[in-house]
Amino acid sequence: MKKVAIGFFIFLAVLFAAAALVPVLFKDKIKQALDKEIAKNINAQVIYETDDVSLSLFRSFPNLSMSVDNLSIVGKDSFQTDTLAHIPSFSMGLDLMSVISGDELKVNSITLDEPVIKLIVLESGKANWDIFIEDTTVTEADAAASDFKMAIKKWEVNNGTLFYEDRSIPMSLAGYNVNHTGSGDFEQDVFDMVSETTAEKFNLVYDGVKYIQNATLDAEVVMTMDLEQQLYTFKDNSIRLNSLPFKFDGSILMPDETIAMDLTFRATDADFKSVLSVVPGMYSEQFEDIKTEGKLSFDGYIKGRMNDTLTPGFGTELKIVDAMFKYPDMPQAATNINVHMLVDNPDGDMAKTVIDVKRLHMEFGNNPIDGRVLVRGLEPMYVDGNVKANVNLQELTNVFPIEGTTLRGLLKVDANAKGTYSEKKMPVIEADMVLTNGYVKSKDFPEPIERLNMVANILNKTGNTDDTRINIEQFNMALAGEPLEGRALIVGIDQPAFDFKVDGTLNLTKLTKIFPIENTTLAGVIKANVAAKGKMSDIEAEKYSNVQANGSVAIDDLKYVSTDLPNGIRIDKAAATFNNDRIQIQSLSGYLGKSDIRATGTVSNYLGYALADNQSLRGNFNISSNRFDVNEWMVDDEGAPADASTEGVVEIPSNLDVTLNIDAKEVLYTDLKLNNVAGQVQVKDKIARLNKVTFNTLGGTFATSGSYNTQDLQRPLFDMKLDIQNLGFKEAFDAFNTVKVFAPIAQVLEGKFSTNFAFAGELGQDMVPIFNTLDGTGVIKVLKAAVRNVPLVNKISNLTNFEELKSFVIENRYIDAQIVDGKLVVKPFDITVGNIDMSVGGSTSVDGGLDYVTALNVPAGKVGREVNARLAGILGKENMKESERVTLKLNIGGTYSDPKVALTGGSVKEKATEFVKEAVENKLDVAKQQVEQRKQQLQDSIQAELARKKQEAEQKALQEIERKRSEAEQQIKKQAADKISDFLKPKPKPAPKQEPAKQDTTKATSN
């Protein structure tokens, strides 16, 4: 017995040891298989750390549990800034024997804790979850040999968040605190899948309208899954949205890209209260206490095929009969609610959609609202409807609680519309709206909007858009004793005539306390007396003398902050007057973010810019600032760019024609601090031009002129002239990419330089110059440069045995340079170091390659023994003995950090300058020839393309002429044949002429 007990405990120890060792032994194998499957099947960034992967046999025995913490999936291309899924904890239950055998890994269960999943469909139809790589070369046998086999029997989502946004519709869904469980045996061909889903908050927005807001969702669904046929059939199911229960019947067939649906749905409760629960604003803590009466029926269908080009048919019918509701604390009820609405589209063709609200009637207290509308098609759309309401707003709040708000006034609406709405037509409309003695007061602001009156009318008697008349005859209100009144008349849609006037004070601070704007701060006071009358056709033709416009606007303490403009704008004071032609900004002071700004100036063509298409705003502004931080406004765009190839390019607007005269004491741009910025910026035709813009930075003085051209966003161009004085070499290297590329020696030079340089080229999509497109010319004046520890100079010193070359100073030396074909070509310049005369010239390429020649005129007896021997071999010993000085010819290659220096010759007669000048001129000529060759090749390519297109056009024209000639010939032949046929056809005999009937005189006489 003792041996048995000992053996049993040994067995348990071995078992527990195995349970502990299995995760350790197989962790790498599983991770390798996981990484392999991700790389093979997923076209997205799957981000997780190896240390966040854990295995356990105890957690889900006898399965092996694998969990991954902090798992993220990020899209690519258009979705590279969007996280498709972030899962703090993801776990899978793996079949232990499949792990041990190693042939394939079977996944039995999946659990996601607190996942955030964001699904997006762009306007183009591209979806961010379309990340699976399709391998068309894989056979069924290959597919069966995958390292993973999904044998899922259960899955679970705990406290998840789900977002779905379809911008092509546009529609969005959101579910918060989503919990979901499901089970089914996916190893079987046919089985029942059972799932339960709840969400504490569920939202549905379509085309900007919130149809479902903060609703609760509870769904229990059983579906028969036929995996072989890919047929999924609803069995027992119950879905509840707030208090509205409904269910689905039917099936979904998915054999290929086309999905076939045959579904019906219906509400399973006939109580009016259930449908009332999904009306926005109704489902609250008081909902259970709301008294209701009435019956409803709600059902619908979805039937047909769906793919990229097909949409299934759909329809629904809602009936509400003799319903009412009353809040427990409200004195009046909404009664006599009767609704009958049909939506039908038999085959998915949107042109056949019918929306028929046959009846809509309800009474808020003693205030009836009646309406009906029939809509057929969407583009074009036929409309036949009317709405009539006579509402006392105070009685409305006696029925429906509007928390914290008091309403008074009488609102009358009487509108009729019948006809087709399209691009050129609209229904015959007559609509009147009158608001009398309106009053609005919010608990968040002590003073009300009062004396609110409006008389408005929309009239179109013919159905032509140009006969539309929108007339706001009267509008007036007072907020905290500050009056605002106006009127407006618009006649026509495509080319409207307008006549409007606004006079009074608009206090935005008080107004937004009564009507707050979500995620936005808006405050300030605008006083305006504005009037305008004219025709859009005159504005588009710039016939401003035919337009009457005048007035004045004053702004005090305007503040605006939003999620799109988080830095905010503040206008402390502004005053402007305007007439037909221009706006005169007399004064403006305020802040853009933290940057102060003051401005005066004029704006012209403001009417054309505001009201017409493709017209530019013209202006001339004087702008000053004590400190302007450009970095505040350089914000990365988190959305997907419309064109990824131009995502980094700053585009100059095409509809601006303005001149900015700038005077700023300090401007912050990236890491640079620019002081005393002054000059002129002109913006026109998508080009920004700098005219004599001056500033101080990095201890130097800058004067710039040039342009930045975005007429072709794929190839933005720049053209710049720089006049820089007293700039440090090291400061220039640290601040400017061009210096880093072409003059890396600047990083070790101590001293200053000045330059006058002009260059032009293309900018990349990161707004950095494309260096091999640069061309330029200029002069660099080295004011003083201490040369020490320069690898290139050290190599020359070591070769020639001249120690004085390792450290020397250059002063007041002019260097001519050119940028040709993306290379900086330094023309020969002379320096003297002790009794060494030195001449240098050559080029630096974009990749850092050096191609320089250097000549040193030195005392003949001071060169090193090795160089002296080589010179004697080149020049002859006699020449060396007779010469006091000798010229060494050196070639310099390699790179700045790894230079290559070689002695290529020498002379006792040729001067150093002449040798270097000739060599550099040859290099410059070769570079220019290469540029001209590329230009010619480009020109030839353009000419060839133009010739090809011309030939295509001529060929098409000839084919069209031949087609018309052939058609004319066939028409003539047909007409001739018809005439011959008519000629040969026997003529029918004329019918015998009938004599007029004779009068029956006997009858006549008898009468």
C-alpha positions, 0 to 999 in steps of 0.5 A: 500500500505504501508503494502504491501511495508513493507511486501515486504521488510520484505520478502527480509530481510528474504530471504537475512538472509536465504541466509546468514544462509544456508551456516553456517547451512549446512557447517558441514553436507556437510563436513561430507558427503565429508569426508565420501565419500572420506574415503569410495571411495578414497585410497589416501591422500586427504589433505585440511583444514576445514578453507579452506572450504567455502559455499555461496548461493550468488555465484551461486544462486539458487545453493549452492556453496561449495569451497575448497582451497589448495586441494591436493591428494597424492598417497600411496605405490609406489606413496607416494612421488608423488602429483597426484593433487594440486588444489589451488581452487576447487568449486562445485555447489550443488543443494540447495534442495538436501542439505536441504533434506539431503538424497543425495547431487547433484553436478551440476557444478565443477570448478578447478582453476590453477590445477596441475595434474600429471598422472604416469604409472610405468613400471609395468603398475600401475597407480597413478590415480587408487585410487578408492576403489572398493567395491564388496559387494555393490549392485545397491541399495546400490550404489544408496543410496550414499550421493553424486549424480553426476548431473553435467551439466557443468564443467570448468578448468582454467589455468591448468597444466597437466602432463602424463608419461607412463614409460611402453611405454615410453611416456610423455605428457605435457599441460601448461595453459590448459583451458577447459569447458564442459557441458552435462546433466548427469542425462539423459541416452543419451545426447550430451556433448560439450567441448572446450579445449585450451593449450598454450604449448603442448609437446609429447615425445616418447622414449626420442624423442620430437615429438611435442614441445611447440605446441598450442592446440585448440579443440572443441568436441561434443560427444553423450553420451549413459550412459546406453550402455556406448557408446560414439560417436564423432559428430561435432569436430575440433581439431587444433595442431598449424596450423594442423586441424584434426577431429575424427569420430567413437565411443568408447564402454566401457561396462566393463574392455575391451574398444572397439574402432572404430575410424578414423581421418583425416586432414581437410586441404590439405595445406602442411603448416599445417603439417609443423607447427607440425615439431619441430622447425618450428612453431615460430614467423616467421611461418606465413611469411614462403612461402609454396607450395604443398599438403598433405593428412593425415588419420588413424584409431584405431579399436579393443579392448583394455585391459591389454592383448589386443591392438587395431589395428591402422594405418595411411598414410601421403602423401606430394606431390611437396612441398616446404618452404622458410623462408622470410630472408633465401636466399634458399628454401627447394624444391621438398619435397615428402613423402609417409609413411604408418603405419599399424597394423591390429589387435594390434599384434606388430609383425604384425606392418608395417612401410613403408616409400615408398618415402622420397625426399627433396632438401635443396638448391642444396643438395638432400636427398633421402631415403626409409625404410620398417620395418615389426615387432618389435621383431624380426624386418625386415628392408629394406631401404637406405638413401643417402645425399650429404649436404653442411652444409653452404647451409643447414643454408641458408635454415633453420635458426640455430640461433646463429650458423655458420656451414660449411663443406661437409657431405656425407651419403650413407647407405643401410640395408636389413635383420632381426634385432634380438638378434643374427642377424642384417641386411646386412649393408653397411653405409658410412659417410664422413665429410670434413672440418667441421666448427662450431661456436656459438655466445656464444663463440668466437672461433670455432671448425674447421678442423673437419673431420671424415671418418666412415663405418659400414659393415656387409655382412652376417647378423651375429652380430659377422661379424659387423665391425664399423670403424672410420678410421679418426677423428680430430678437433681443438678447439681454436687451441687445436687439438684432433684426434683419430680412432676406430675399433670394430669388432663383437657385442657380443664378440667384438675385439677393436682397438682405439687411442685418442690423444689431448686436450678436452676443455669442457668449450669451447665445452659446450659453443658451445653445451650447456647441459641442466641443467648441468654445465661442464667445464675443460680441459682433455688432453689424449694420450690413446690407447687400442687393444684387445678382449672382450673375453680376458678381461672377462677371465682376460687374460690382457697380450693379451690386449695392453693398455697404455697412460696418462690422465691429468685433469685441473679445471674440474667442473660438476654440474647437477640436479642429482648431485646438490652439484657438483664435482670439480677436480682442478688437476689430473694425471694418467697413465695406462697400460694393468693391472692397472691405476696409479693415481699419484695425484688428488685434488679437491672437492666433494660439499664443501668437499676438497679431495686429492687422490692417488692410483691404479685401476686394472681390469678397462677394465673388469669393464668398458667393461664386465658384472659382473666384479669388479673394484679393487683398493687401494686408499689413501684419505685425506681431511681437512673437509668432510661433509657426510650430503651433500650426504645423499639426500632423493630419491624423486622417487618411490623405486624399492622395498619399503621394502629396500628403506632406506638401503644403498646398498654396490655395488657388483662390487667393490673390493677396499681398502680406506686408510682414513685420514681426519681432520674433518668429519661431519655426521648427528649432529656429528663432527668427528675429526682426522679420520684415518683408512682403509675401505675395500669394497668387495662382498657387505660388507664394513669392517672398520679396526682400524678406529679412531676418536675423537668426543663428547670429547672422543676417538673412535677406531672401527673395524667391518663390514656392510653387504648388501648381503641380503638387506631385512636383512642388518647385522652389526658387530662392535667392539668399543673402546671408551675412556673418553666419557661423559654419557650425550653426549653418551645418546644424540648421540647414540640410543643404549645408549638411549634404554639400558642405559637411566640412562646416561641422568642424570649421570654427568661424563665420562666412557670408554668401550671396547664392541663388538656387532652384529645384524640386521639393520632395513630399517631405518638403525637403529639397530633392538635391539631384534637381538643384541648380544654382550659382553664388559666391561664398565669402569666408570671413574667418575659418579655423581649419583643425582636425579635418580628415581631408586636410590631415590626409594631405598633410600626411602625404606631403609631410607638411605639418602646418596643413593640419591647422591653419586659418583662412580669412577674407577669401571669396569662393565661387560655386555652382550647383549643377546636376545636383552637384556643388561645383567649387571653382578654384580658389587660392589660399596660402599656409606659411610658404605653401601656395595652395589652389583647390577646386572640384565638386561634392555630390548628393551622396557625399562623394568628393571629386576635387583636385588640389595643387600645392606649390611648395619648396622643393626640399620640404616634401617628404622622402616618398613624395620626393622620390615619386616627383623625381621619377615624374619630373627628372632628378635634374629638374628637381635639383634646379627648381626651388619650388615644385607644384604637387598635383593631388586628386581627392576622392572618397567621402568627407569622413573617409577621403582618398588622396593621391599624388597624380603629378607635378610640375616645376613650371605650371602654376597651381591655379592654372592646373586646378582651373583647367581641371574644374572647368572640365568637370563643370563642362561635363556636368553641364553636358549631362544636364543638357542631354537629359533636358534634350531627352525629356524634350524628345520624350515630350515631343514624341508623346505629343506626336503620338497623341496627335496621330491618335487624334487624326486617326480617330478623326479619320475613322469618325469621318469614314463612319459618318460617310458610310452611314450617309452612304447607307442612308442614301442607298436606303432612301433610293431603295425605298423610292424604287420600291414605292415606284414599282409597287402597284398603285391601289385603285382609288375608292369610288367617290361617294355621293352625299346622302339625299335628305328624306323629304318625306320625313321632313314634311311629316314633321 
